[in-house]
Structures are given as structure tokens and as C-alpha cells.
């Protein structure tokens, strides 16, 4: 089992909800809608309002997208389109800005691990965990576009072809070496997060000792492509280790999740597809030898959602957006169009199939986010399957995951 324990999907197991925030929403035409805040996408107030709404709904966490190149209609290559949102802000810096403006909700930025130094990534996420008092997560993402390498000039990466792009397994195979490297980056980050023992800081003015040097450790990591001496410059964080999250569509990314992540987002379609993908994740866990008793791997399904209280209204809105875009909405994730009550039915059905939770991608912002927090969440609360108040102050606590012990023995 890959859930928190044998309770995964069982009656009474908690249902978890997260929201993926991106631009004006996940439908490419939504920025042209009345009510969209397209002129504010790079402003702090826009993001603060969205995350405050998510926290008002008692959601577990929000994620922020990021990339090394401009957004593109095709994930594997740049385009020259000017009719869709282009331009974004740095996800980690955005999360750090939002940390003191929120109190309970988890903040999970995406970062690139192919072209970014592991030491800098580890310190940045650790700093976010301190800034948020234990609410930081991290989604490491490989660079799947060869054009991104040109920003750095240090290396080349495989170019996913149009043929590859039709099959997630072909993509994963072509990018396998990058996933292997990515797993090493996460390993380094975890080692650096542990490089300070919890009580390494003494701060004893009388003796003049600020730290106990015996409790700050060199990690001496030697990997395939890089080495890191350590220790981190940042003391151990409130969560011990911030939550590591990944998005996976195929066997190699499932293995990456099994090796490196605390939680994996998957993109099944239908209940049968959910059962099948969960079985693939379980197989990856077995292949990698992960001990889920001590290191549970949670599974969230991604859904792109358009919600309205009036039956049929969301479908009409989607049709109007598709007409504006000049094409039908497509996504790697399953697309749900309907009412909050209908979505609640679907979530509970999929939850019983073995999922720990869901990451919902609002088709339009702020409309569908508000429909989640003020329509879906109250419906789930009425059914007794979602929290009415936060019971923890940390992201790990929201998810029922323990704070990991440090890997170094306590110095005498």
C-alpha cells in the first residue's frame, strides 16, 4: 500500500484536498473572461487573495507552478502564441512572500532540479519552512524542454519529439537519466536538511557558544553528476524535512516518487484508471524497496475542475471558454465539469478506490477556487469527510505524516 498506512481509501480515512494555482486558471482562455484579474497576475495582492481563500476553505496545501521557460501550449517545446497567458513569478519567492500572510495552509512551490544547484534548492526550501513555521513543501521538477538548457549554457538535455509526446512512457524513457539525477538532488536536499541536529543551536551567551559544532555535519555526498560537501547554512527546520511532492504520469516518474517523495500527484481517468495507476505506483514502491511502514507515500489524484451550483452552468461556461480559445480544453488530468455536489460524489468514489486525496486545478480563477472552498468543502463537511477546522500547525501534521528523525546520531 502507498497511502499513509493500511487506512488508505478505507471507510473513515481522512479525505485531503489541495489546489493547484496557476496564472488566471487552468483553461487557456480564462484570462479574457469578465471577472478575471489578468492585469494582476504578477502582483502580490492577487496571490495573497487566492491563498487566503484556499486557507479559508481549510485546504491542506496550495501548489505554485514554475518553469525555466515561458508557458507553452505544448509542454515539451516553446511556442510563439500571444493569445494565452505568458510570464510568471518565481514560485519559491512567491511562497516566501505568502508565508507570513497565512497561518495554517501548506505552501508547495515547484522548482527545476535539472539546471539549479542542489545546495541552493535545499536552503531555499528550508528557509521557506522556517518562514512558514513548518508549512513548506517542495515539488522538484526535471527540465523536459531542451530549450531551457540554453538559458545556462552548461549542458544539453534530451529533446522530446512530437512522437514521444503522444506517449507518457516514451517521454519517461527518453528523460530517464534526468529522473535519476533528480532523485540524487532530492537525496542531497534531505541530507542537507538533516545536517544540523535539532539542538545544534545552543545560543549560550554565558559560555560564548552559539552552536555545538559536533551537531553540525558534513554530508560528503558524491553522486553521478555532482558532489556536495555540506553542511547546510540553514538549521534544521520545524518539520525536520519539508514535504517532498512529485507529479507522475508513467513508470519512471512513479519510481522517482517511490524513491524521493512523500506524496505523489497522479493523473488517472475514471475509477478503473485510478485503480490501475495506484497498482503501478505500488509496483514502483516494491521495485525500489521503499518501506512504507516507516516512509508512507501518499497518493493524490489531479482533477481540472469547472464548478457551478446550477446544473449545466459549468458545461455552458466551458463551451464558451472553448469557443473563445478556438479549441476544446485538453489536459493530462481528468476534466470535471458540474456542480460541487456531483464533484463530491466523484471524490468519495475515487477515495474509496484507494486515493488519499486530490489536487484540484481550478479552470478559472477566482471563480472555481471559490466554488471549491464555498461549495465543495461545505458539501464534504456535511457528509462528515472533511475537516471543519485545522487540527495541526504544520503541513506534515495536516496530512498525518510524522516529523522525521534526523539521520545523524545525537552527539554526546
N, C-alpha and C positions, 0 to 999 in steps of 0.2 A: 504494500500500500504506500502511496506517496503523500497522503494527507498528513495532518498534524499527528494522527495516530489512527488506531482502528475505528475511530469515530467518523472518519471521512464519509460524508454522504448519509450517515446513519440518522434515524429519527432523533431529533433533539440536538444534533450537531449544529453549532452556530453557523449562520449564513453571513458571509463577509462581502462587502461592496467597496469597490474603488471606482474612481472616474479618471479617464484619460483626457487631459485638457490639451488642446492643440489649436492655435490660431483662433479663427472665428467659429470653429466647429469642424466636424469630420466630413461634411458634404462640401465639395469644392465650390459650389455656387452660393453658399450661405452668406458670404460677406456682402453680397448685393441685396440681401433681404432687408426690408424695413425692420428696424429694431436691432439689427446687427451693429456692433460697435467697431466697425472696420478701421476707423481713424484712431482707435485707441489701443491697437494690438501690441504696441511697443511701450505702453505706459504702465507704470507700477499699479495705478488705481484699477485698471481693467483686471489684472490678475488677482489683485487683493480681493476684489468683489467676488470673483469666481470661487476662490478658495474659501472665503468666508461663507459663501452659500453651501459649498460642499461640507464644511465643518458644521454648519447649522443642521445638515442632514445626518450628522453623526457617522459619516462615511469613514472607512478605515484609513484610506490614503488617496492622494491625488498623484498622478504622474505627469511629467512635463517632457514633451518631445524635444529632441535636439539632433543636429546633424552637422557635418562639416561642409556641406554644400547647400545651395538653395533648395527649397522643396521642389518636387518634380512629380508630374503625373505618373511617371514610370519610376519605381523605386530604385532601379539598377542603373539609371543614367540621367544626366541633366536634360532639361528641355528649355525651350525659349518662349514658353507660354507667358502671356501677360494678363490672362483673364482669371487667374487664380491667385490666392494669397502667396506672396513670396516675401521672405525676410522674417527673422525671428530674433529672440534674445537668448543668451547663454542660460541653459537650464539650471545649472548649479548656482549661479549668481542670483537667478530669479528665486530659487527656493530659499537661498540665504536671506534675501530681502523679505520673503513672506514669513520666515520663521518667527520673528518677534511679533508679527501681526496676528498670529494664530496661537492656539494653546494646546490642542489635542490631536488634530488631524495629522497623519503622516505625510511627508513630503518626499517624493521619489523622482529625482531628475535622471535623465538619460545622459550618458557621456560616451564618447568614442574611445575605444581601447586599442585601436589599431595604430593610431598616429599620436597618441597622447602618452606622456611618460607615466608609468605606473605610480611612482612616488607622488607626483603632483595629484593624481586622481585620488589616492588614498588619503592624503592630507586634506584635500578639498571636501570629501565626503565626511571625514572625521570632524572637520570644523563645522559642517552643517549639523552633525549630530549634537555637538556642543551648543551651537546657536539655537537649536530647537528643543534642547533639554531631552533628547532621546527620541526624536520623531523622524530621523533621517532614514531614507532608503537609497538604493542606487541601482539603476539599470545599466549595466555595461553593454555596449553595442559595438559590434565589429563594423568596419567600413566596407560596405558591399559595392561601392562605386569606385572604379579605378580613377575617375577624375579627381576624387578627393585627395589622392596621393600627391597631385600636382601642387597642392597648397603648401606642401612641406619639402618636396624635392629630395627626400632621403631614401625613398624606396618606391617600388611599384607593387601593385596588388592585382589579383586576377580580375579580368573584366567579365562580368556576367553577360552572356549573349541573349538575344531575343529568344532563342530556342530554350536556353536554360530557364528563362523567366517564366516559362509555361509549366514548370515542374519544380516544386519546392525541394524535392530530393536531389535533382540535378544541381540546383543552386547550392544546396548544403554541401554536396560533394566537391564542387569547384572551390568553395570557400573553407574547406575543412581545416586547412593549415591556419587560417585566421581564427577559427574557433579554438584550436589547440593553443594558439598564442593568447587568445582572450582568457582562457582558463588559467594560464600562468599569471596574467595580470591580476585576476581576482585573487589568486593564491597569494601573490605578493601583497596586495592590499590587506588581506586578512592577517598576514604575518605582521605587517606594519601596525595594524590596529592593536595587535597583541604585544607589540614590542615594549610598551610601557605596562608594567603591572598596575593593578588598580590603586595600590597605595604607594606608588613610586614617588609621589609628591609629598614631602614632609612639611615644608614651609615652617620650619622651626627657627624663629629669629634668635632665640637664646643661644643655640648651638651654631647658627650660621649655615645650616644645611637646608637647602630648598628641595633637593631631590635625593633619593637614595640611589646612587649610581649602580648598585648591584641589581636594581629592579628595572633598569632600562637596558634593552638587549639589542645587539646587532642581529639582524635576521640572516645575513650572509646567503642570500638567495642566488642561485646560479641556474638560469633557465636555458632554453634552446636559443633564444634570440636576445636576451638581456640578463644583466645581473644587477642586484640591488643590495647594498651593504646594510642600510638602516643604521640606527633606529629611526622611527618617525620623529618629526619635530612636535607632533601633537599628542598629548597624553591620552590614555585610554578613555573612551567616550562613555556617555551614560548607558548606552545599550551594550557596551562591550564591543560588539561588532554591529554596525548598521545593517539593515536588512538588504540582502542582495536579490534582485529581481531580474528575470530574463523573459524574453518573448521568443517562442519556439514554434516552428511550423513543420519540422522534419526531424529525421533520426539524429543527425549530427547536432543540431541545436538542442534536442532532448538530452543528449549525452552531456552537452555543455551545462545544461540546467542541473542535471544529476550530479555533476562534478562540483559546480560552483555556486548554485543559487539556493536561497531559502524558499523562494516562491517562483513559480513559472506561469506565465500567461500563455495559454494555448488558444487556437482558433478553430475549434471543431464546428461543423454544421450539422444540426439536428441531434436528437438524443442518441441515435445509433453512432453517429460520428463522434459524439462525446465519449461514449464507452470505448470506441476503437482507439481514440487518441490517448485516453487515460491508460489503456493497456500498453500503448507504445512508450509512454512515459515510464510506466512500471518496468518495462523491459530494459529501458535505458538505465534505470536505477540499479537493476540487477547486474547489467554488464559492467557498470562502473564500480560495483561493490559498495555502494553507499549504505551505511547503517541508518535506516530511517527511524530506528528507535531513539538514537541519540541525536540524529540530524534529520528531522522531518522535512519533507519537500511538499509545500502546499501547491495546489493547482487552482488557478483562476481561469475561467473562460472569458475571452473578449467578445463583446457584442456591440455593434454600432446601432444606436437606438434613435428613433424619432417617435416622440410620445405626445399624445393629446388626450384629454379627458373625453372628448366627444368621439364616439366610434366613427371611423372613416376619415377623421380630420387629418391624422398624421399621414395617411396614404395620399390624400389630396395634396398635402404640403410637400411630400416627397416628389410627387409627379410634377408639381410646379417648379421645384428646385431642379429636377432632371431636365425639364424643358429649358430653363434658364441656362443650365450647363451645356445643353445640346447633346447630352449622353446620359444613359442610365447609370445610377450610382452603383459602383462596384467596390468591393473591399475584400481583404484577406479574411476578415472576420465575418461571421454571420450578421445579416442586417435584420433588425426587428423594427416593424412599423405597426403601431397600435396604441392601446390605452395602457396606463400604469397597471390596472388590474390584470390585463392579459399578459403583460410582461411578468408580473408577479407569479402567475400560473406557470409560465415557462421556466423562470428561475428555480422555482421549487421542484419542478420536474427534473431539471438538469442537476440540481443539487442532490436529489435522491439517486442520480446515476453515479455520483462519486466526486463531484466538484466541491472544493472548499468555498469558493466564492466566484465573483465575477468582476471584471473591469469593464465598465460601460463607457463607450465612446459617444458623447452627445453629438448628434448630427448637426445641430445648430446651437450656438451659444449666444445669449444665456438661456434661451427657451428650453432646450431639452435638459439642461442641468437642473433648472428649477422644477421641471416635470419629474425628475428623479427624486430630488430632495423633498418636494412638497406633494407629490402624487404617489410615486412608487414606495418611498420609505414609509409614509404613514400606512399604506396598504400592507406592507410586510410587518409593520409593528402590530397592526390589528390582528394579523394572523399569528403573532407571537414568535416570529422567526428572526427579528432584527432588533438590535439594542434600542432602547429609548434614551439612554444616556451612556456616555463613555465610562468605562469602568477601569481604565488604565490611563497612565500619562505618557506611555511610550508606544511606538509603532509595534514593536515585538509584543508588548502587552495586549494591544488590541487584537492581535492575531493568535494569542495564546501560545506564543513561542518563548522559550526560556532565554534568559540572558546567558550567552556562552561564557564559560570559564576561560581564563587566559591559558595559552599553551605552555607558558614557562612556569616551572616550579617556583613556588614562593621562596624568595631568598631569606636566609636566616636573619 
